[in-house]
Amino acid sequence: MGYSCCLYAISDGIPREAIWTQPEAGPERANQFVQYYFKDKFVLAGEDSINHIDCRGPELYCGSWGNTVLFSGDIDTLDVDYDMPEGFGLWYLQLESVVDYVNFRVEGGPYGPRDFEMDCETTWLEGVDWPGFSPPREDNRRLPVGKNKGKPLEFKLSYLRGEHALPPEEEYPLPFHPGEYGAAASIWAFGIEGETPTGDAVMTPLIEQCRAATEHVKVHRFENRG
């Protein structure tokens, strides 16, 4: 895994569904959102494919589709207060595969609250089995308890069933790779294929749909005024 991202979306449903099916509202609308949340810090500079946005640079990306708006960029830049009209949710994904870290959460709306966070320092409960996983340690630690709140969304079920456990010979200390989970969350929630996750009953068809649906989807790039 070599993918990093920070994504925020405000939506009255699953952001992916709007991004894949509705027309993008254009640069003027994106600029309105950027000016509202980030004031005069950024200036419109161009557009890029939604699958090629760079979350590690100074740029900010924004697009809107119907009742869904998406922001992507550096985590410190995106850490602002977002307004959520009644019935809307705030979707968030931070993935840093270099350090095996993922945080996926939903606040408000029909799909919140949910919060899942995992890294290699995740603490575990003793004596609780995670299917398909035997930690390479002798302390019987099993289930991550750092942040694991809310009823599982569809894509998460195969991870809970142990279908994405790494081979025992790798002695990986977690029941699945945080980057793998984050890549699945990126497609399922935001409709963006940054890194391709391992296929399963839910993700295999979604991966193909994602490639077809986002082939021509653009987002607008904003540069820091400096």
KAKAGI-V678079 format. One record per pair of residues at least 4 apart in sequence whose C-alpha atoms are under 8 Angstrom apart, sorted by the first residue. I is the first residue (numbers start at 1). J is the second residue. Records with the same first field share a line. If there is no record, write none. Layout:
# KAKAGI-V678079
I = J  J
This chain:
# KAKAGI-V678079
1 = 97  98  179  180  195
2 = 97  98  195
3 = 95  96  97  98  179  194  195
4 = 55  56  94  95  96  97  98
5 = 54  55  56  72  73  93  94  95  96
6 = 55  72  73  74  75  92  93  94  95
7 = 70  71  72  73  91  92  93  94
8 = 70  71  72  78  90  91  92  93
9 = 15  68  69  70  71  90  91  92  190
10 = 15  67  68  69  70  84  88  89  90  91
11 = 15  67  68  69  88  89  90  91  109
12 = 67  68  87  88  89  109  110
13 = 17  88  89  109  110  111
14 = 18  189  190
15 = 19  68  69  189  190  191
16 = 20  187  188  189  190  191  192
17 = 21  191
18 = 22  65  66  67  68
19 = 23  24  64  65  68  190  191
20 = 191  210  213  214
21 = 213
22 = 65  66
23 = 65  66
24 = 63  64  65  66  217  218
25 = 29  30  63  64  65  66
26 = 30  63  64
27 = 31  44  63  220
28 = 32
29 = 33  64
30 = 34  62  63  64  220
31 = 35  44
32 = 36
33 = 37  62
34 = 38  39  42  62
35 = 39  40  41  42
37 = 80  81  82
38 = 42  80
40 = 225
41 = 224  225  226
42 = 60  222  223  224  225
43 = 222  223  224  225
44 = 220  221  222  223
45 = 220  221  222  223
46 = 220  221  222
47 = 218  219  220  221
48 = 52  53  218  219  220  221
49 = 53  215  216  217  218  219
50 = 192  214  217  218  219
51 = 192  193  194  214
52 = 194
53 = 61  72
54 = 59  73
55 = 59  72  73  74
56 = 73  74
57 = 73  74
58 = 73  74  223  224
59 = 73  74  221  222  223  224
60 = 71  72  73  74  221  222  223  224
61 = 70  71  72  73  219  220  221  222
62 = 69  70  71  72  219  220  221  222
63 = 69  70  71  218  219  220
64 = 68  69  70
65 = 69
71 = 78
72 = 78
73 = 77  78
74 = 78
75 = 79  94
82 = 90
84 = 88  89  90
86 = 109
87 = 108  109  110
88 = 108  109  110
89 = 106  107  108  109  110  111  112
90 = 106  107  108  109
91 = 104  105  106  107  189
92 = 103  104  105  106
93 = 102  103  104  105  182  185  186
94 = 101  102  103  104  182
95 = 101  102  103  178  179  182
96 = 100  101  102  179
97 = 101  102  178  179
99 = 119  120
100 = 118  119  120  177  178  179
101 = 117  118  119  120  178  179
102 = 116  117  118  119  178  179  181  182
103 = 115  116  117  118  182
104 = 114  115  116  117  182  185
105 = 112  113  114  115  116
106 = 111  112  113  114  115
107 = 111  112  113  114
108 = 112  113
112 = 150
113 = 149  150
114 = 148  149  150  151
115 = 147  148  149  150
116 = 147  148  149
117 = 146  147  148
118 = 122  144  146  147  178
119 = 178
120 = 173  174
122 = 144  145  146
123 = 144  145  146
124 = 141  142  143  144  145  146
125 = 141  142  143  144  145
126 = 139  140  141  142  143
127 = 140  141  142
128 = 141  142  143
129 = 133  142  143
130 = 134  142  143  160  161  162  175
131 = 160  161  162
132 = 161  162  163  165  175
133 = 142  162  165  174  175
134 = 142  168  175
135 = 140  141  142  171  172  173  174  175
136 = 171  172  173
137 = 141  173
144 = 148
152 = 156  157
153 = 157
154 = 202
155 = 159  184  185  188  202  203
156 = 160  181
157 = 161
158 = 162  163  164  200
159 = 163  164  165  176  181
162 = 175  176
164 = 175  176  177  198
165 = 175  176  177
166 = 170  172  175  176  177
167 = 171
168 = 172
176 = 180  181
177 = 181
178 = 182
179 = 183
180 = 184  197  198
181 = 185  197
182 = 186
183 = 187  193  194  195  196  197
184 = 188  196  197  203
185 = 189  190
186 = 190  191  192  193  194
187 = 191  192  193  206  207  210
188 = 203  206
191 = 210  214
192 = 210  214
193 = 207  210  211
196 = 207
197 = 203
198 = 203  204
199 = 203  204  207
200 = 204
201 = 205
202 = 206
203 = 207
204 = 208
205 = 209
206 = 210
207 = 211
208 = 212
209 = 213
210 = 214
211 = 215
213 = 217
